[in-house]
Amino acid sequence: MTIDAIRAAVNAEPFRPFRLRLAGGPTIAVLHPDYIALGPRGRTVIIYQPDESWREVDVFHVTEIKPERRKAQPRH
């Protein structure tokens, strides 16, 4: 997976929530474009959850972008 593919999912209009599948099988939901930060060098992303927990992910560990079945969080 590339940072450009992740960036395209984040910037899609309209935004559609998605999951990043990681090597080994776990997934992380991206429910709103404000809930993900892309590193300036394109190597890492930080994904926030509604409870303000977060996870840093190396882009090289992302194997797939899957549409999320939940509705997006309302924009602030």
N, C-alpha and C positions, 0 to 999 in steps of 0.2 A: 504494500500500500504506500501511497505517496502523500505528502502533506498537501499537494495540490488537489487530490481527490477528497481529502477531508475538508479542505477549504471550500471546495465546490458544494459539498453537502451543507456546510455551515451557512454559506451565502445564497443558497437556493431561495428563489422567490416563487411561491410562498415557501417559507421554511417548513420542513417536515421533520419531526423528531426521528432520530435514528440511533442505532446501537453500533458501537465499534466492537467487533469480535477480535479477541486477542489470541495469539498463538497459545495453544493448549486448551482453548475452548471458552474461557469466561468472556462475558460481554459487559459493556458499560453503556448506559443510556445517556444520550445527549438530548435533553428535553426542550432546550431553548438555545438560540444562538448566543445568548449572554452567558450561558453556562459552560462555555469552552474557551480556553485561551490557547492560541497557537504560538509556540516558541519562535523567537525571531530568526533562528537558523533552520527551522523546519524539522528539527529532530524530535521534539517533545510536544505533547499537548497536556494541558491540565483540564480535567473535567470536573465540574462542580455538580452536586446534587441539590435538590430543593432543601435538604436539611443542613446545607452548608458544608457537608463533608466533601472531600475532593480526592482525586487520584491523579498522579502524574504518570503518563504513559509514553514510552519510547515508540515513535511512529513505526519503527522497524518491526515491532511486535503486533501491529494491527494487520489482520489478514483479510478483513471484510467490513464493509459498511452495509448494515441491514436496516430497512425502514422499521421504525418503532410503531407499535399498534396504539399507543396512548396518544391523546391529543396534546398539542403543544401547550405550554404554560402561557397565560396571557402576558402580553408585552407590558412593560412598566412605563 
